[in-house]
Each structure stands twice: as structure tokens, then as C-alpha cells.
Amino acid sequence: MIITFAEIDGFKNLSGISFAPDKKYNIIVGENAQGKTNLLEAMWILSGCKSFRGSKEKDYINLYGNRMSAKIKVLDSVREQKIEFDMIKNANKNIVLNGVKQKGTRAIFDVFKCIAFIPDDVEIIKGSPEKRRNFIDMASSQLNPAFVANINKSNVIINQRNALLKLILQNKAKADSLEIWDRQASVVGAEISYMRYGYIKKINEICGKLYNTISGGNELLELEYKSNVYRLSDFDVPIGNDAIEKYYNKMRESADYDIRTGTTHTGVNRDDVIIKINGVSAKDYGSQGQIKSTALVMKMAQAEIFMKKSKDAPVVFLDDVMGELDENRQKFIFDIIRNMQVFLTTPNESAILPEIKGKILRIHGGKLI
């Protein structure tokens, strides 16, 4: 999969951007705050994913502007498709795929697959369980679109259940009214749990091999699913009514506590991924170098899993990370992404490996020069 054309205007500080990318390497060069990351972000949102920087949609539009637009053409193994995202200040956004207006982002999520590695990705290891859940869920969704529907459905159910818990606490609803939401949460939650376990099992195997390479064979990286409901041995049996019933019973056990606190404490919204280096928690005891290497390996493993599953390689965005890596780690990335289209940003192109040759895009003041 490659981006064959990009046109961006009014997205944050970007203005009048239009270019045909190189099918291999695109090196975006510029000083800080000139728009390098904005350019990656503008293309990224056309995948149907939320901003990798956590930007709100209202902030996509330039502070002094009224409208933004981002358009790309994507070529996969079958055909070329055009994705458009337009937004007017204080108005609804418009998403158009091949000339047809879309109701949401689901269609473009299925069309354009990309992976981004940014400095903040170390938070996958150092940050809250939510960071790790989000990484696993997004990566799993790229392989199986049904996962997106399950996550969205689960979020709706948990939000409704939390709202009901608060009403029960205020004596405005009966406690037995929770059962209908617990039944729904159990069906969807069991599906998500088994999907998460399956993906973590895959990525653990690949991460172990990649980390062994990047550490020179001196360290062992392990990822383990920590379900809030199930033991690891439970996943030895395929999902069925017993798994759903176990999830339901677990929710019922915490119902009284949930009512007292007004929030749901049981289920996939409390899962975590345990990341260990040589049997020790990377989050608690990993060095900066180990944490950065772990984040890098997890993203590269995500790309490798996608390539094995799909006929098309994902597009890769590397935001200001190559210059921070030593030559061995750069070569490690280069070996994995050599068959992918890559967009990387840097303030200093001389810091990039000489093997990475492609189109140089210089950006200043939000414009390509």
C-alpha cells in the first residue's frame, strides 16, 4: 500500500501542500514548529484513526482560518482510491471516499492502513493501562474490523451502565436494572478478551525475536495479557457460553461496590498488558534505552503482523525518531521497513542512514519549499 498523492490545506499551520510521494522513502526536513509532524498527522487522520498526538478535531483548523482539507490517493494491490476529509469551523466534518460521502470513519479505516512511531510511544510502556489497551485494540482492529465494532459497543454499554449506577446511588433506579447491561457487557466483553489474548499472543512471539536482535541476544522481552476477568488458562478453551457466564458472574460480584462508587470496576475496561524484560517489569524497572527499544519493537512487530495477514504493507510514519537512534537501531528499523512506503521527519537529514534515499520534502512555515 502506498500514498500516490497528497493535498493538504488549512490543517493547523499547513498551507497549500500538494505533492506526489516517493513510493519508498519520503524524508520531511525542517526546523522545529515548521509543520513536519502536522504533515504526518494530516495524512494519518485519513486512516479513520484519532490523532496520534491527541489533538481534538476542532483544533485541526488553523487558529486564524475557517476551513481545513486533507486529501490523499492510496494505491493497494487492487486499485487506487481517494480519501477526502473537509471541515469548516463550527460545522460538521465531511468524509468522502471515492466521491461518496461517508457517515463515519469506518469505510476509510478499512481502506488506508498506516502505522506511526512517535517519541510519545514510550508511554505505551511507561504510561497507564489505558495506553497499552489502546495500542492493542488499534493494532487488532487493523487485522479484524469486527474488533472496532465490539470496542465501540462495549464503550456504549459501559457508559450506559455507569450512568445507571449513579441513578441507583441516588435512589432514582433499582439495582436489579443493572442485569440487562451486565448481560450485554458479558457477551461483548468476552469477545474482546479473546481477541486481545489472540493478538497479544501473536505480538509477543514477534516482539521476543525482534528484541533479541536489537539487544544483541542479551535480553528477553515478554508481553502477557492481564485480563480483569479471566485467567490465562481460561483461553485454552474456545470462547463459548461458559466464558460469557464467567464474565457475567464476575460483573455481578462487583455490582454492590460499583453502585457505591458509581463506576464499573470489572471487565475489559480494566485489562492491562504486562511487559517484562528478563522477567522484570519494564514499566517499573526498565532503563530509558530499554523502554525506547521496547516501544520501537512493539510498533515494528505491529507492522510485521499486518504484512503477514494482508497482501499490502502498511504505510509507516516515523516522527522525529530516527535521529535519536544509534546506527544499529536505525539499521534494525531499515531492515523491517525496506518493503514499505515510509514518511519520516527530521530536523537534520545528515542524521539519517545513507541507505535511506528517496524524496526530500523541505518544509518551512507550513509550506513545502
DAGI-V109617 format. One record per pair of residues at least 12 apart in sequence whose ideal C-beta (glycine too) atoms are under 7 Angstrom apart, sorted by the first residue. I is the first residue (numbers start at 1). J is the second residue. D is the distance in Angstrom with one decimal. If there is no record, write none. Layout:
{{I J D} {I J D}}
This chain:
{{1 74 6.4} {1 76 4.8} {1 113 6.1} {1 312 4.0} {1 313 6.1} {1 314 6.4} {1 315 5.9} {2 23 5.1} {2 75 5.3} {2 315 6.7} {2 341 4.2} {3 21 5.2} {3 43 6.7} {3 72 5.2} {3 74 5.9} {3 315 6.0} {3 341 6.6} {4 20 6.5} {4 73 4.7} {4 75 5.1} {4 80 6.4} {5 20 5.4} {5 72 6.5} {5 73 4.3} {6 19 5.9} {6 21 6.5} {6 43 6.1} {6 72 4.9} {7 71 4.5} {8 39 6.9} {8 42 4.6} {8 70 4.8} {9 68 7.0} {9 69 5.4} {10 61 6.2} {10 62 5.3} {10 65 4.8} {10 67 5.3} {10 68 3.7} {10 69 6.3} {11 38 6.3} {11 42 4.4} {11 60 5.7} {11 68 4.6} {11 70 5.7} {12 38 4.5} {12 60 6.8} {12 62 6.1} {13 35 5.1} {13 38 6.1} {13 62 6.5} {13 366 3.8} {14 35 5.3} {14 38 5.4} {14 39 6.4} {14 42 6.3} {14 366 4.7} {15 366 5.0} {15 367 5.5} {16 367 6.0} {17 39 6.7} {17 368 5.9} {19 361 6.6} {19 368 6.3} {21 359 6.5} {22 358 4.2} {22 359 3.8} {23 341 5.9} {24 341 6.4} {24 342 7.0} {24 358 5.2} {25 342 5.2} {25 356 5.3} {25 357 6.5} {25 358 2.9} {26 342 6.8} {26 343 4.6} {26 358 5.8} {26 359 5.1} {26 361 6.1} {27 344 5.8} {27 346 6.7} {27 349 5.9} {27 352 6.4} {27 358 6.2} {27 360 5.3} {27 361 6.9} {28 343 6.5} {28 344 6.9} {28 345 4.5} {28 361 4.8} {28 363 6.1} {29 346 6.1} {29 349 5.0} {29 360 6.1} {29 361 6.9} {29 362 5.1} {30 347 6.7} {30 362 6.3} {30 363 4.1} {30 364 5.9} {31 347 5.7} {32 347 6.4} {34 363 5.2} {34 364 5.2} {34 365 6.3} {35 363 5.1} {35 366 4.3} {36 345 4.0} {36 363 5.8} {37 319 5.4} {37 345 6.2} {39 363 6.6} {40 116 6.9} {40 317 4.6} {40 319 5.6} {40 343 6.0} {40 345 6.5} {41 53 6.0} {41 55 6.9} {42 70 4.6} {43 72 5.9} {44 114 6.3} {44 116 6.0} {44 317 6.3} {45 70 6.7} {45 85 6.2} {46 70 5.9} {46 72 5.3} {46 83 4.7} {46 85 5.7} {46 108 6.3} {46 112 5.8} {47 108 6.7} {47 109 6.4} {47 112 4.6} {47 113 6.8} {47 114 5.1} {48 105 3.5} {48 106 6.9} {48 108 4.4} {48 109 3.3} {49 138 6.7} {52 116 4.9} {52 118 5.9} {57 87 7.0} {57 93 6.6} {60 87 6.1} {61 87 6.2} {61 89 5.3} {66 88 6.4} {66 89 4.8} {67 87 6.8} {67 88 5.0} {67 89 6.9} {68 87 5.3} {69 85 7.0} {69 86 4.7} {70 85 4.7} {71 83 7.0} {71 84 4.7} {74 111 6.4} {74 112 5.1} {76 312 4.8} {77 311 4.7} {77 312 5.4} {81 97 6.8} {81 98 5.5} {81 111 5.5} {82 98 5.7} {83 97 5.8} {83 108 5.2} {83 111 6.5} {83 112 6.1} {84 96 4.1} {95 108 6.3} {97 111 6.6} {109 148 6.8} {110 145 5.7} {113 142 5.6} {113 306 6.5} {113 314 4.5} {114 314 5.4} {114 315 4.2} {114 317 6.2} {115 299 6.2} {115 302 5.7} {115 303 5.1} {115 314 4.9} {115 316 5.4} {116 317 4.1} {116 319 6.6} {117 296 6.7} {117 299 4.6} {117 318 5.3} {117 321 5.7} {118 319 4.3} {118 321 7.0} {119 320 6.4} {119 321 6.2} {121 295 4.4} {121 299 6.4} {122 291 5.2} {122 292 5.9} {122 295 5.0} {124 295 5.5} {124 298 6.4} {125 275 5.7} {125 282 5.3} {125 283 5.8} {125 286 6.7} {125 291 4.9} {125 294 5.2} {125 295 5.7} {126 283 6.0} {126 291 6.1} {129 271 6.9} {129 272 3.9} {132 272 6.2} {132 273 4.2} {133 271 5.8} {136 196 5.7} {136 199 5.9} {136 200 6.3} {136 273 6.2} {137 151 5.5} {139 199 6.5} {139 302 4.7} {140 195 5.7} {140 196 6.8} {140 199 4.4} {142 306 5.8} {143 306 6.7} {143 309 5.2} {144 195 6.9} {147 195 5.4} {150 188 5.5} {150 191 5.2} {150 192 5.2} {151 192 6.6} {153 188 5.1} {154 185 7.0} {154 188 4.8} {154 189 6.3} {154 192 6.0} {154 268 6.1} {157 181 5.9} {157 184 5.2} {157 185 4.9} {157 188 6.5} {158 185 6.8} {158 264 5.4} {158 269 5.6} {160 181 6.0} {161 178 6.8} {161 181 4.2} {161 185 6.7} {161 264 5.5} {162 262 6.9} {162 263 5.4} {162 264 5.8} {164 177 6.3} {164 178 6.4} {164 181 6.6} {165 258 5.5} {165 259 5.6} {165 262 5.0} {165 263 6.6} {166 262 4.7} {168 259 5.2} {169 259 5.9} {169 262 5.5} {175 259 6.3} {178 255 5.9} {182 248 5.8} {182 251 4.5} {182 252 6.4} {183 248 6.4} {185 251 6.3} {185 267 6.0} {186 244 5.0} {186 247 4.1} {186 248 3.9} {186 251 6.5} {187 244 5.7} {189 247 5.2} {189 267 4.9} {189 268 4.9} {190 239 5.8} {190 243 4.8} {190 244 4.8} {190 247 4.9} {191 239 7.0} {192 268 4.6} {193 227 5.5} {193 229 6.3} {193 230 5.9} {193 268 5.9} {194 235 6.6} {194 239 4.7} {196 225 5.9} {196 271 6.6} {197 225 4.9} {197 235 4.7} {200 223 5.7} {200 225 4.4} {200 273 6.3} {202 305 5.7} {203 223 6.2} {203 298 6.9} {203 301 5.0} {203 302 6.9} {203 305 6.3} {204 222 6.4} {204 223 4.2} {206 301 4.1} {206 304 5.6} {206 305 6.4} {207 221 5.4} {207 223 5.9} {207 297 5.2} {207 298 6.0} {207 301 4.8} {208 220 6.8} {208 221 5.7} {208 222 6.7} {210 297 4.6} {210 300 5.9} {210 301 5.9} {211 293 6.8} {211 294 6.9} {211 297 4.8} {213 332 6.6} {214 293 5.5} {214 297 6.3} {214 329 6.5} {214 332 5.2} {219 277 5.5} {219 278 5.6} {220 278 5.5} {221 277 5.7} {221 294 6.2} {221 297 6.6} {222 276 4.6} {223 273 5.9} {223 275 5.6} {224 274 4.4} {225 273 6.3} {226 271 6.5} {226 272 4.4} {226 273 6.7} {226 274 5.2} {227 271 5.7} {228 266 6.1} {228 267 6.0} {228 268 7.0} {228 270 3.9} {228 271 5.3} {229 246 6.8} {229 247 5.2} {229 250 4.9} {229 266 6.8} {229 267 6.6} {250 266 5.2} {251 266 4.9} {251 267 6.6} {254 266 4.5} {275 294 6.4} {277 290 5.6} {282 294 5.5} {296 329 7.0} {300 333 6.7} {300 336 4.9} {303 316 6.4} {303 336 6.6} {303 340 6.9} {304 336 6.6} {313 339 5.8} {313 340 4.3} {314 340 6.6} {315 340 6.9} {315 341 5.0} {316 337 5.3} {316 340 5.0} {316 342 4.7} {317 343 5.2} {318 342 6.5} {318 344 3.9} {319 345 5.3} {320 345 5.1} {320 346 6.5} {322 344 5.7} {322 346 6.2} {322 351 6.9} {322 352 5.6} {323 346 5.1} {323 348 5.9} {323 351 3.8} {330 353 4.9} {331 353 6.8} {334 353 6.0} {334 355 6.0} {334 356 6.4}}
